[in-house]
Amino acid sequence: MEISGLFTALVIGTTIGLLGRLVLPGRQHIGVLWTLVVGTAAALVGSLVASALGVADTRGIDWLECLVQVALAALGVAALDRALAGSARRRTR
């Protein structure tokens, strides 16, 4: 992978992660690094899911693929936030 590909993956992953956080109500207690990780994973898995559903190759912007990626990012952020909140509660007891 070239530097430009890595940079592009980080930008897209951050964007997808932030959009995933925006669609969730309330405040999430995860940092920017976790948002980047969840967003990048959601972008990759979302592309695979969109390809499997046959909606990844359209003319122009692939809005359905973006929707799948953001939905997966929202699920990932919610799951990670819940897991981190649960581990914080166990440590304080």
Beta strands, then each sheet from edge to edge (+ up, - down):
end
